[in-house]
Amino acid sequence: MAGTARRLDRLDTSHTEEQRLIADTARSFAARCLQPRAAERDRTGHYPLEEFRALAELGLLAMKVPAAEGGVGADNVGYVLAMEAIARHARPPRSSSSRAT
Protein backbone atom coordinates (compact mmCIF):
# COMPACT_ATOMS: atom_id res chain seq x y z
CA MET A 1 0.00 0.00 0.00
CA ALA A 2 2.77 2.46 0.86
CA GLY A 3 4.49 1.73 -2.48
CA THR A 4 1.30 2.58 -4.35
CA ALA A 5 0.96 5.86 -2.45
CA ARG A 6 4.54 6.79 -3.33
CA ARG A 7 3.92 6.06 -7.02
CA LEU A 8 0.72 8.11 -6.99
CA ASP A 9 2.61 11.05 -5.51
CA ARG A 10 4.77 11.07 -8.63
CA LEU A 11 1.80 10.92 -11.01
CA ASP A 12 1.70 13.97 -13.27
CA THR A 13 -1.89 15.22 -13.32
CA SER A 14 -1.22 18.45 -15.20
CA HIS A 15 -2.96 18.90 -18.54
CA THR A 16 -1.47 19.94 -21.84
CA GLU A 17 -2.52 23.19 -23.51
CA GLU A 18 -4.51 21.16 -26.07
CA GLN A 19 -6.34 19.25 -23.31
CA ARG A 20 -7.21 22.51 -21.53
CA LEU A 21 -8.46 24.04 -24.79
CA ILE A 22 -10.65 20.99 -25.50
CA ALA A 23 -12.08 21.02 -21.98
CA ASP A 24 -12.70 24.77 -22.01
CA THR A 25 -14.40 24.59 -25.42
CA ALA A 26 -16.66 21.73 -24.35
CA ARG A 27 -17.48 23.38 -21.02
CA SER A 28 -18.30 26.73 -22.58
CA PHE A 29 -20.46 25.23 -25.32
CA ALA A 30 -22.32 22.91 -22.97
CA ALA A 31 -23.03 25.65 -20.42
CA ARG A 32 -24.15 28.11 -23.09
CA CYS A 33 -26.03 25.82 -25.49
CA LEU A 34 -26.93 22.53 -23.82
CA GLN A 35 -27.78 23.38 -20.23
CA PRO A 36 -30.57 25.90 -20.98
CA ARG A 37 -32.59 23.19 -22.78
CA ALA A 38 -31.58 20.25 -20.62
CA ALA A 39 -34.84 20.02 -18.67
CA GLU A 40 -36.82 20.02 -21.91
CA ARG A 41 -34.62 17.24 -23.37
CA ASP A 42 -35.08 15.19 -20.20
CA ARG A 43 -38.83 15.70 -20.24
CA THR A 44 -39.40 14.98 -23.96
CA GLY A 45 -36.51 12.63 -24.76
CA HIS A 46 -35.92 14.72 -27.91
CA TYR A 47 -32.38 15.76 -28.74
CA PRO A 48 -32.44 18.57 -31.33
CA LEU A 49 -30.40 17.92 -34.43
CA GLU A 50 -28.95 21.45 -34.28
CA GLU A 51 -27.25 20.57 -30.99
CA PHE A 52 -25.57 17.55 -32.59
CA ARG A 53 -24.54 19.67 -35.58
CA ALA A 54 -23.01 22.27 -33.27
CA LEU A 55 -21.10 19.56 -31.38
CA ALA A 56 -19.85 18.21 -34.71
CA GLU A 57 -18.75 21.66 -35.90
CA LEU A 58 -16.66 22.03 -32.75
CA GLY A 59 -15.10 18.62 -33.38
CA LEU A 60 -16.60 17.15 -30.22
CA LEU A 61 -18.22 14.20 -32.02
CA ALA A 62 -15.06 13.03 -33.79
CA MET A 63 -12.53 13.61 -31.07
CA LYS A 64 -10.84 10.23 -31.27
CA VAL A 65 -10.74 10.17 -35.08
CA PRO A 66 -7.22 11.01 -36.29
CA ALA A 67 -6.79 14.53 -37.70
CA ALA A 68 -5.59 13.04 -41.02
CA GLU A 69 -9.04 11.45 -41.35
CA GLY A 70 -11.01 14.59 -40.53
CA GLY A 71 -11.25 14.26 -36.77
CA VAL A 72 -9.66 16.10 -33.90
CA GLY A 73 -7.13 13.42 -32.99
CA ALA A 74 -7.54 14.11 -29.28
CA ASP A 75 -5.81 11.93 -26.76
CA ASN A 76 -7.75 9.98 -24.15
CA VAL A 77 -7.38 12.64 -21.46
CA GLY A 78 -8.71 15.40 -23.74
CA TYR A 79 -11.62 13.16 -24.71
CA VAL A 80 -12.51 12.39 -21.10
CA LEU A 81 -12.26 16.06 -20.08
CA ALA A 82 -14.65 17.04 -22.89
CA MET A 83 -17.15 14.28 -22.10
CA GLU A 84 -17.09 15.19 -18.41
CA ALA A 85 -17.75 18.86 -19.22
CA ILE A 86 -20.61 18.00 -21.56
CA ALA A 87 -22.16 15.53 -19.13
CA ARG A 88 -21.97 18.04 -16.29
CA HIS A 89 -23.67 20.83 -18.25
CA ALA A 90 -26.04 18.84 -20.45
CA ARG A 91 -28.31 18.08 -17.51
CA PRO A 92 -30.64 20.47 -15.75
CA PRO A 93 -29.12 22.33 -12.80
CA ARG A 94 -29.93 20.64 -9.51
CA SER A 95 -32.22 22.57 -7.24
CA SER A 96 -30.90 23.48 -3.83
CA SER A 97 -33.44 21.13 -2.24
CA SER A 98 -32.08 18.12 -4.15
CA ARG A 99 -28.46 18.63 -3.15
CA ALA A 100 -26.99 16.35 -0.55
CA THR A 101 -25.91 18.09 2.63
C-alpha positions in Angstrom: 0.0 0.0 0.0 2.8 2.5 0.9 4.5 1.7 -2.5 1.3 2.6 -4.4 1.0 5.9 -2.4 4.5 6.8 -3.3 3.9 6.1 -7.0 0.7 8.1 -7.0 2.6 11.1 -5.5 4.8 11.1 -8.6 1.8 10.9 -11.0 1.7 14.0 -13.3 -1.9 15.2 -13.3 -1.2 18.4 -15.2 -3.0 18.9 -18.5 -1.5 19.9 -21.8 -2.5 23.2 -23.5 -4.5 21.2 -26.1 -6.3 19.2 -23.3 -7.2 22.5 -21.5 -8.5 24.0 -24.8 -10.6 21.0 -25.5 -12.1 21.0 -22.0 -12.7 24.8 -22.0 -14.4 24.6 -25.4 -16.7 21.7 -24.4 -17.5 23.4 -21.0 -18.3 26.7 -22.6 -20.5 25.2 -25.3 -22.3 22.9 -23.0 -23.0 25.6 -20.4 -24.1 28.1 -23.1 -26.0 25.8 -25.5 -26.9 22.5 -23.8 -27.8 23.4 -20.2 -30.6 25.9 -21.0 -32.6 23.2 -22.8 -31.6 20.2 -20.6 -34.8 20.0 -18.7 -36.8 20.0 -21.9 -34.6 17.2 -23.4 -35.1 15.2 -20.2 -38.8 15.7 -20.2 -39.4 15.0 -24.0 -36.5 12.6 -24.8 -35.9 14.7 -27.9 -32.4 15.8 -28.7 -32.4 18.6 -31.3 -30.4 17.9 -34.4 -29.0 21.4 -34.3 -27.2 20.6 -31.0 -25.6 17.6 -32.6 -24.5 19.7 -35.6 -23.0 22.3 -33.3 -21.1 19.6 -31.4 -19.8 18.2 -34.7 -18.8 21.7 -35.9 -16.7 22.0 -32.7 -15.1 18.6 -33.4 -16.6 17.2 -30.2 -18.2 14.2 -32.0 -15.1 13.0 -33.8 -12.5 13.6 -31.1 -10.8 10.2 -31.3 -10.7 10.2 -35.1 -7.2 11.0 -36.3 -6.8 14.5 -37.7 -5.6 13.0 -41.0 -9.0 11.4 -41.3 -11.0 14.6 -40.5 -11.3 14.3 -36.8 -9.7 16.1 -33.9 -7.1 13.4 -33.0 -7.5 14.1 -29.3 -5.8 11.9 -26.8 -7.8 10.0 -24.1 -7.4 12.6 -21.5 -8.7 15.4 -23.7 -11.6 13.2 -24.7 -12.5 12.4 -21.1 -12.3 16.1 -20.1 -14.7 17.0 -22.9 -17.1 14.3 -22.1 -17.1 15.2 -18.4 -17.8 18.9 -19.2 -20.6 18.0 -21.6 -22.2 15.5 -19.1 -22.0 18.0 -16.3 -23.7 20.8 -18.2 -26.0 18.8 -20.4 -28.3 18.1 -17.5 -30.6 20.5 -15.7 -29.1 22.3 -12.8 -29.9 20.6 -9.5 -32.2 22.6 -7.2 -30.9 23.5 -3.8 -33.4 21.1 -2.2 -32.1 18.1 -4.2 -28.5 18.6 -3.1 -27.0 16.4 -0.5 -25.9 18.1 2.6 
